[in-house]
Amino acid sequence: MHPFPSQVGIALPGKAVRARTHPSGHQVVEVLINRGYHPDSIVALAGRPLRLTFRRHDDDACFERVVFSSPHIDRRIPLAGFTTVDLPSQPAGEVRFTCGMGRYSGRIQLVGEPSPTLLGRVRSRAMRIASWTGAAHFRLTSSRSSES
Ligand SMILES: [Cu+2]
């Protein structure tokens, strides 16, 4: 297995798709079912909930159910429409999901929060400058208040 890069923005090995993170901290990823799961390799942050939305375009009875390894979730997936599966926040590690008979599978890699984030690095640098000069302090606090 490949080691995962510790920074966001670096191309992931294989066809792994990174879950999108909403500002609320919720992570989402869409999975198309058509002769398999697309993507079948997902990377998401550990310690945050993850919502998978399945769209089934394959009438193979295999895909009528999807079964997760952790937590153990067994969900029916109708042919039409979207089926949402919410995984709670979990520690770093691998979660697998398979079709009802285990013929098709996908995996979710829950990885530690990349640290520090780009924004975090910029902030900590700004704070260091602020502590040196004092002058940057006003700008820092005013840019903060504009975020809320
Ligand atoms: Cu199957």
Boltz pocket constraint, residues with backbone or C-beta under 6 A from the ligand:
constraints:
  - pocket:
      binder: B
      contacts: [[A, 61], [A, 62], [A, 63], [A, 99], [A, 100], [A, 101], [A, 102], [A, 103], [A, 104]]
      max_distance: 6.0
